[in-house]
Amino acid sequence: NFVVNNSYDGIYLENSDDNTILKNIVKNNSIHGIYLKDSHNNDILENQLINNYNCGI
Protein backbone atom coordinates (compact mmCIF):
# COMPACT_ATOMS: atom_id res chain seq x y z
CA ASN A 1 0.00 0.00 0.00
CA PHE A 2 1.12 3.56 -0.67
CA VAL A 3 0.20 6.25 1.88
CA VAL A 4 1.59 9.42 0.34
CA ASN A 5 1.15 13.22 0.55
CA ASN A 6 -1.62 13.45 3.14
CA SER A 7 -2.34 16.79 4.76
CA TYR A 8 -1.73 15.51 8.28
CA ASP A 9 -1.00 11.88 9.23
CA GLY A 10 -0.47 9.02 6.83
CA ILE A 11 -1.92 6.29 9.08
CA TYR A 12 -3.79 7.35 12.23
CA LEU A 13 -5.08 5.00 14.93
CA GLU A 14 -6.93 6.30 17.99
CA ASN A 15 -8.25 3.98 20.71
CA SER A 16 -7.51 1.10 18.39
CA ASP A 17 -5.94 -2.06 19.79
CA ASP A 18 -4.55 -5.31 18.36
CA ASN A 19 -3.93 -4.18 14.76
CA THR A 20 -1.19 -5.04 12.31
CA ILE A 21 0.23 -2.32 10.06
CA LEU A 22 2.18 -4.28 7.47
CA LYS A 23 4.15 -3.56 4.28
CA ASN A 24 3.19 0.05 3.61
CA ILE A 25 5.16 2.86 2.02
CA VAL A 26 4.33 5.91 4.13
CA LYS A 27 5.86 8.96 2.49
CA ASN A 28 5.70 12.79 2.44
CA ASN A 29 2.92 13.22 4.99
CA SER A 30 2.61 16.67 6.57
CA ILE A 31 2.89 15.62 10.23
CA HIS A 32 3.33 11.92 11.11
CA GLY A 33 3.86 8.87 9.00
CA ILE A 34 2.12 6.55 11.47
CA TYR A 35 0.41 8.01 14.54
CA LEU A 36 -1.02 5.91 17.37
CA LYS A 37 -3.00 7.63 20.14
CA ASP A 38 -4.21 5.62 23.11
CA SER A 39 -3.72 2.46 21.05
CA HIS A 40 -2.18 -0.70 22.46
CA ASN A 41 -0.74 -4.03 21.35
CA ASN A 42 -0.30 -3.05 17.69
CA ASP A 43 2.31 -4.62 15.42
CA ILE A 44 4.08 -2.35 12.94
CA LEU A 45 6.09 -4.51 10.53
CA GLU A 46 7.99 -4.12 7.26
CA ASN A 47 6.91 -0.53 6.56
CA GLN A 48 8.95 2.15 4.82
CA LEU A 49 8.58 5.60 6.41
CA ILE A 50 10.13 8.28 4.21
CA ASN A 51 10.28 12.07 4.56
CA ASN A 52 7.35 12.56 6.95
CA TYR A 53 7.58 16.09 8.36
CA ASN A 54 7.35 15.66 12.14
CA CYS A 55 8.28 12.01 12.64
CA GLY A 56 7.89 8.59 11.12
CA ILE A 57 6.08 6.90 14.02
The first five atom37 places (N, CA, C, CB, O) and aatype in JSON, in Angstrom:
{
  "aatype": [2, 13, 19, 19, 2, 2, 15, 18, 3, 7, 9, 18, 10, 6, 2, 15, 3, 3, 2, 16, 9, 10, 11, 2, 9, 19, 11, 2, 2, 15, 9, 8, 7, 9, 18, 10, 11, 3, 15, 8, 2, 2, 3, 9, 10, 6, 2, 5, 10, 9, 2, 2, 18, 2, 4, 7, 9],
  "atom_mask": [
    [1, 1, 1, 1, 1],
    [1, 1, 1, 1, 1],
    [1, 1, 1, 1, 1],
    [1, 1, 1, 1, 1],
    [1, 1, 1, 1, 1],
    [1, 1, 1, 1, 1],
    [1, 1, 1, 1, 1],
    [1, 1, 1, 1, 1],
    [1, 1, 1, 1, 1],
    [1, 1, 1, 0, 1],
    [1, 1, 1, 1, 1],
    [1, 1, 1, 1, 1],
    [1, 1, 1, 1, 1],
    [1, 1, 1, 1, 1],
    [1, 1, 1, 1, 1],
    [1, 1, 1, 1, 1],
    [1, 1, 1, 1, 1],
    [1, 1, 1, 1, 1],
    [1, 1, 1, 1, 1],
    [1, 1, 1, 1, 1],
    [1, 1, 1, 1, 1],
    [1, 1, 1, 1, 1],
    [1, 1, 1, 1, 1],
    [1, 1, 1, 1, 1],
    [1, 1, 1, 1, 1],
    [1, 1, 1, 1, 1],
    [1, 1, 1, 1, 1],
    [1, 1, 1, 1, 1],
    [1, 1, 1, 1, 1],
    [1, 1, 1, 1, 1],
    [1, 1, 1, 1, 1],
    [1, 1, 1, 1, 1],
    [1, 1, 1, 0, 1],
    [1, 1, 1, 1, 1],
    [1, 1, 1, 1, 1],
    [1, 1, 1, 1, 1],
    [1, 1, 1, 1, 1],
    [1, 1, 1, 1, 1],
    [1, 1, 1, 1, 1],
    [1, 1, 1, 1, 1],
    [1, 1, 1, 1, 1],
    [1, 1, 1, 1, 1],
    [1, 1, 1, 1, 1],
    [1, 1, 1, 1, 1],
    [1, 1, 1, 1, 1],
    [1, 1, 1, 1, 1],
    [1, 1, 1, 1, 1],
    [1, 1, 1, 1, 1],
    [1, 1, 1, 1, 1],
    [1, 1, 1, 1, 1],
    [1, 1, 1, 1, 1],
    [1, 1, 1, 1, 1],
    [1, 1, 1, 1, 1],
    [1, 1, 1, 1, 1],
    [1, 1, 1, 1, 1],
    [1, 1, 1, 0, 1],
    [1, 1, 1, 1, 1]
  ],
  "atom_positions": [
    [[0.84, -1.18, 0.0], [0.0, 0.0, 0.0], [0.88, 1.24, 0.0], [-0.96, 0.0, 1.22], [1.96, 1.24, 0.6]],
    [[0.44, 2.28, -0.66], [1.12, 3.56, -0.67], [0.26, 4.55, 0.12], [1.38, 4.06, -2.12], [-0.92, 4.72, -0.17]],
    [[0.87, 5.21, 1.11], [0.2, 6.25, 1.88], [1.07, 7.49, 1.72], [0.01, 5.85, 3.42], [2.07, 7.65, 2.42]],
    [[0.69, 8.36, 0.79], [1.59, 9.42, 0.34], [0.86, 10.76, 0.3], [2.15, 9.08, -1.05], [-0.31, 10.85, -0.09]],
    [[1.58, 11.82, 0.72], [1.15, 13.22, 0.55], [-0.19, 13.54, 1.2], [1.07, 13.54, -0.91], [-1.02, 14.22, 0.59]],
    [[-0.4, 13.08, 2.41], [-1.62, 13.45, 3.14], [-1.4, 14.76, 3.88], [-2.04, 12.33, 4.12], [-0.26, 15.11, 4.21]],
    [[-2.47, 15.47, 4.15], [-2.34, 16.79, 4.76], [-2.02, 16.74, 6.25], [-3.61, 17.56, 4.55], [-1.7, 17.77, 6.83]],
    [[-2.07, 15.6, 6.87], [-1.73, 15.51, 8.28], [-0.98, 14.21, 8.55], [-3.0, 15.59, 9.16], [0.24, 14.18, 8.39]],
    [[-1.64, 13.16, 8.94], [-1.0, 11.88, 9.23], [-1.26, 10.9, 8.1], [-1.52, 11.3, 10.57], [-2.32, 10.91, 7.47]],
    [[-0.27, 10.04, 7.84], [-0.47, 9.02, 6.83], [-1.42, 7.93, 7.32], [0.0, 0.0, 0.0], [-2.43, 7.66, 6.68]],
    [[-1.08, 7.31, 8.45], [-1.92, 6.29, 9.08], [-2.17, 6.75, 10.51], [-1.26, 4.85, 9.04], [-1.21, 7.02, 11.25]],
    [[-3.42, 6.84, 10.92], [-3.79, 7.35, 12.23], [-4.69, 6.34, 12.94], [-4.51, 8.73, 12.11], [-5.75, 5.98, 12.42]],
    [[-4.26, 5.9, 14.11], [-5.08, 5.0, 14.93], [-5.33, 5.67, 16.28], [-4.4, 3.61, 15.11], [-4.38, 6.1, 16.94]],
    [[-6.58, 5.75, 16.68], [-6.93, 6.3, 17.99], [-7.86, 5.31, 18.69], [-7.6, 7.7, 17.87], [-8.87, 4.88, 18.14]],
    [[-7.49, 4.97, 19.93], [-8.25, 3.98, 20.71], [-8.48, 2.71, 19.89], [-9.61, 4.58, 21.15], [-9.59, 2.18, 19.83]],
    [[-7.42, 2.25, 19.28], [-7.51, 1.1, 18.39], [-6.44, 0.09, 18.79], [-7.35, 1.53, 16.89], [-5.24, 0.36, 18.66]],
    [[-6.85, -1.05, 19.26], [-5.94, -2.06, 19.79], [-5.87, -3.29, 18.88], [-6.36, -2.48, 21.19], [-6.79, -3.58, 18.11]],
    [[-4.73, -4.01, 18.99], [-4.55, -5.31, 18.36], [-4.63, -5.28, 16.83], [-5.58, -6.26, 18.87], [-5.26, -6.14, 16.22]],
    [[-3.98, -4.29, 16.22], [-3.93, -4.18, 14.76], [-2.55, -4.56, 14.26], [-4.29, -2.76, 14.31], [-1.58, -4.58, 15.02]],
    [[-2.46, -4.85, 12.99], [-1.19, -5.04, 12.31], [-1.11, -4.05, 11.16], [-1.02, -6.51, 11.81], [-1.98, -4.03, 10.29]],
    [[-0.06, -3.24, 11.17], [0.23, -2.32, 10.06], [1.42, -2.93, 9.34], [0.52, -0.82, 10.57], [2.53, -2.94, 9.88]],
    [[1.21, -3.42, 8.13], [2.18, -4.28, 7.47], [2.42, -3.85, 6.03], [1.73, -5.73, 7.52], [1.48, -3.62, 5.27]],
    [[3.7, -3.75, 5.66], [4.15, -3.56, 4.28], [3.53, -2.36, 3.58], [3.85, -4.8, 3.48], [2.95, -2.48, 2.51]],
    [[3.66, -1.19, 4.21], [3.19, 0.05, 3.61], [4.38, 0.93, 3.27], [2.21, 0.79, 4.55], [5.43, 0.84, 3.91]],
    [[4.22, 1.77, 2.29], [5.16, 2.86, 2.02], [4.45, 4.13, 2.46], [5.6, 2.92, 0.49], [3.46, 4.54, 1.85]],
    [[4.95, 4.75, 3.52], [4.33, 5.91, 4.13], [5.28, 7.08, 3.89], [4.03, 5.69, 5.68], [6.34, 7.16, 4.51]],
    [[4.91, 7.99, 3.0], [5.86, 8.96, 2.49], [5.24, 10.35, 2.33], [6.41, 8.49, 1.15], [4.1, 10.5, 1.91]],
    [[6.04, 11.38, 2.69], [5.7, 12.79, 2.44], [4.39, 13.22, 3.07], [5.64, 13.04, 0.96], [3.62, 13.96, 2.45]],
    [[4.12, 12.78, 4.29], [2.92, 13.22, 4.99], [3.27, 14.45, 5.84], [2.34, 12.08, 5.88], [4.39, 14.56, 6.35]],
    [[2.33, 15.36, 5.98], [2.61, 16.67, 6.57], [3.02, 16.62, 8.04], [1.42, 17.55, 6.43], [3.8, 17.46, 8.47]],
    [[2.53, 15.67, 8.81], [2.89, 15.62, 10.23], [3.55, 14.28, 10.57], [1.64, 15.84, 11.11], [4.77, 14.23, 10.69]],
    [[2.79, 13.23, 10.72], [3.33, 11.92, 11.11], [3.13, 10.91, 10.0], [2.66, 11.42, 12.41], [2.17, 10.98, 9.24]],
    [[4.06, 9.99, 9.91], [3.86, 8.87, 9.0], [2.81, 7.91, 9.55], [0.0, 0.0, 0.0], [1.8, 7.64, 8.9]],
    [[3.07, 7.41, 10.76], [2.12, 6.55, 11.47], [1.94, 7.13, 12.86], [2.61, 5.04, 11.53], [2.92, 7.34, 13.58]],
    [[0.7, 7.4, 13.24], [0.41, 8.01, 14.54], [-0.56, 7.12, 15.3], [-0.18, 9.44, 14.38], [-1.64, 6.8, 14.81]],
    [[-0.16, 6.72, 16.51], [-1.02, 5.91, 17.37], [-1.31, 6.68, 18.65], [-0.36, 4.53, 17.69], [-0.38, 7.06, 19.36]],
    [[-2.58, 6.92, 18.93], [-3.0, 7.63, 20.14], [-3.88, 6.71, 20.97], [-3.75, 8.95, 19.78], [-4.91, 6.22, 20.5]],
    [[-3.46, 6.49, 22.21], [-4.21, 5.62, 23.11], [-4.53, 4.28, 22.46], [-5.5, 6.3, 23.56], [-5.64, 3.75, 22.6]],
    [[-3.57, 3.74, 21.74], [-3.72, 2.46, 21.05], [-2.67, 1.49, 21.59], [-3.58, 2.63, 19.5], [-1.52, 1.88, 21.81]],
    [[-3.06, 0.26, 21.8], [-2.18, -0.7, 22.46], [-2.09, -2.01, 21.68], [-2.66, -0.98, 23.87], [-2.99, -2.38, 20.93]],
    [[-0.96, -2.7, 21.89], [-0.74, -4.03, 21.35], [-0.88, -4.08, 19.83], [-1.7, -5.01, 21.99], [-1.51, -4.98, 19.28]],
    [[-0.29, -3.09, 19.15], [-0.3, -3.05, 17.69], [1.06, -3.48, 17.16], [-0.66, -1.63, 17.18], [2.08, -3.15, 17.75]],
    [[1.07, -4.21, 16.08], [2.31, -4.62, 15.42], [2.51, -3.75, 14.19], [2.26, -6.14, 15.03], [1.62, -3.6, 13.36]],
    [[3.72, -3.17, 14.09], [4.08, -2.35, 12.94], [5.29, -3.03, 12.3], [4.39, -0.84, 13.34], [6.38, -3.0, 12.86]],
    [[5.09, -3.64, 11.13], [6.09, -4.51, 10.53], [6.32, -4.19, 9.07], [5.68, -5.96, 10.68], [5.38, -3.94, 8.32]],
    [[7.58, -4.2, 8.66], [7.99, -4.12, 7.26], [7.42, -2.91, 6.51], [7.58, -5.38, 6.54], [7.02, -3.03, 5.35]],
    [[7.38, -1.76, 7.18], [6.91, -0.53, 6.56], [8.1, 0.33, 6.19], [5.95, 0.23, 7.5], [9.15, 0.24, 6.83]],
    [[7.95, 1.14, 5.18], [8.95, 2.15, 4.82], [8.35, 3.51, 5.16], [9.35, 2.06, 3.31], [7.29, 3.87, 4.65]],
    [[9.04, 4.26, 6.02], [8.58, 5.6, 6.41], [9.61, 6.59, 5.88], [8.4, 5.73, 7.97], [10.76, 6.58, 6.32]],
    [[9.2, 7.43, 4.95], [10.13, 8.28, 4.21], [9.64, 9.72, 4.24], [10.29, 7.78, 2.76], [8.51, 10.01, 3.83]],
    [[10.49, 10.63, 4.71], [10.28, 12.07, 4.56], [8.93, 12.55, 5.1], [10.39, 12.44, 3.1], [8.25, 13.36, 4.46]],
    [[8.54, 12.04, 6.27], [7.35, 12.56, 6.95], [7.81, 13.72, 7.83], [6.61, 11.44, 7.79], [8.82, 13.6, 8.52]],
    [[7.08, 14.83, 7.83], [7.58, 16.09, 8.36], [7.96, 16.03, 9.83], [6.56, 17.15, 8.16], [9.09, 16.36, 10.17]],
    [[7.06, 15.62, 10.71], [7.35, 15.66, 12.14], [8.12, 14.42, 12.59], [6.04, 15.79, 12.94], [9.19, 14.54, 13.18]],
    [[7.59, 13.25, 12.3], [8.28, 12.01, 12.64], [7.66, 10.85, 11.87], [8.22, 11.74, 14.18], [6.56, 10.96, 11.34]],
    [[8.4, 9.76, 11.82], [7.89, 8.59, 11.12], [6.79, 7.9, 11.9], [0.0, 0.0, 0.0], [5.69, 7.7, 11.38]],
    [[7.09, 7.54, 13.16], [6.08, 6.9, 14.02], [5.99, 7.7, 15.3], [6.44, 5.39, 14.33], [5.2, 7.36, 16.19]]
  ]
}
